[in-house]
């Protein structure tokens, strides 16, 4: 029975895709990729960079004012 179905499907004519099908597909995929990458940049990389840069600037200001560079104690040492 399955072979009859496959034989009937093999005889059907499949219409060609629309002329701009590939262009439309690429536009949609590219748009979603750009949105995903911008979200990753805005919510991942930029906040991380701001935190790291602010730590460096605050450390530099504190070193300038106090003359000491404070480090966090290493918790692994006993």
Beta strands, then each sheet from edge to edge (+ up, - down):
end
